[in-house]
């Protein structure tokens, strides 16, 4: 996982698999970044995610809740087809912004 910070945005690039094996470490790192930098926008760049199950949903939902506490928002972008199916099935677009190739879903 890589990240970059600018004035009000934390962009986190996630790669590999988002499942119950990787969620704890990934979630702790995302929370650490939010708590340290207090961004107004959290961008989760999922271009490198090969697989995601419901554990990955917990990361997105948890990030959204944490950002709500800061009156911030979450943008999920560059989502490959398999993780997008999981996000769509859960209706995540009701509370986070999903960007695909420049389009907002």
C-alpha positions in Angstrom: 0.0 0.0 0.0 1.3 3.4 -1.0 -0.1 6.8 -0.1 0.3 10.5 -0.8 -1.0 13.5 1.0 -1.7 16.9 -0.4 -3.4 19.9 1.2 -6.8 18.3 2.0 -6.6 14.8 0.3 -5.1 11.5 1.3 -4.8 9.2 -1.6 -4.1 5.5 -0.8 -3.3 3.0 -3.5 -4.3 -0.5 -2.5 -3.1 -3.6 -4.3 -3.3 -7.3 -4.0 -6.3 -9.0 -2.3 -8.7 -7.3 0.1 -9.9 -10.3 2.1 -10.0 -11.4 5.7 -6.3 -12.2 5.6 -5.2 -8.7 4.6 -8.0 -6.6 6.1 -6.6 -6.0 9.6 -3.2 -4.6 8.4 -4.8 -2.6 5.6 -7.5 -1.2 7.9 -5.0 -0.2 10.6 -2.9 1.6 8.0 -5.9 3.5 6.5 -7.0 4.5 10.0 -3.5 5.7 10.9 -3.3 7.8 7.8 -6.7 9.4 8.5 -5.9 10.0 12.2 -2.4 11.5 11.4 -3.3 13.8 8.5 -7.1 14.5 9.1 -7.9 14.8 5.4 -11.1 16.2 4.1 -11.1 13.7 1.2 -9.9 10.1 1.3 -9.3 8.6 -2.1 -9.0 4.8 -2.2 -7.3 3.9 -5.5 -8.1 0.3 -6.1 -6.4 -0.1 -9.5 -4.1 -2.8 -8.1 -6.8 -4.9 -6.3 -7.0 -8.4 -7.8 -9.7 -9.7 -5.5 -12.1 -8.3 -3.0 -14.7 -10.0 -0.8 -17.0 -8.7 1.9 -13.9 -7.9 4.1 -13.0 -5.3 1.5 -16.4 -3.7 2.0 -15.6 -3.3 5.6 -12.5 -1.2 4.7 -14.6 1.1 2.5 -17.5 1.3 5.0 -15.1 1.9 7.9 -13.2 4.6 6.0 -16.5 6.2 5.2 -17.6 6.2 8.8 -14.3 7.6 10.0 -14.3 10.3 7.3 -17.9 11.2 8.3 -16.6 12.0 11.8 -14.3 14.5 10.1 -17.1 15.9 7.9 -15.1 14.4 5.0 -15.8 12.2 2.1 -14.5 9.0 0.4 -13.8 8.5 -3.3 -13.2 5.0 -4.5 -11.5 5.0 -8.0 -10.0 2.8 -10.6 -12.0 -0.2 -9.4 -11.4 -3.4 -11.4 -14.4 -5.5 -12.5 -14.5 -8.1 -9.7 -14.2 -5.6 -6.8 -16.8 -3.4 -8.6 -19.3 -6.3 -8.5 -18.8 -6.5 -4.8 -19.3 -2.8 -4.3 -22.3 -2.7 -6.5 -23.9 -5.7 -4.8 -23.6 -3.9 -1.5 -24.9 -0.6 -2.7 -21.8 1.3 -1.6 -22.4 4.1 -4.1 -25.1 5.4 -1.8 -22.5 6.7 0.7 -19.2 6.9 -1.2 -18.3 8.3 -4.6 -17.1 5.7 -7.1 -15.1 7.0 -10.0 -14.5 4.8 -13.1 -12.3 6.2 -15.9 -13.2 9.7 -15.1 -16.9 9.0 -14.6 -18.6 9.2 -11.3 -21.0 6.3 -10.5 
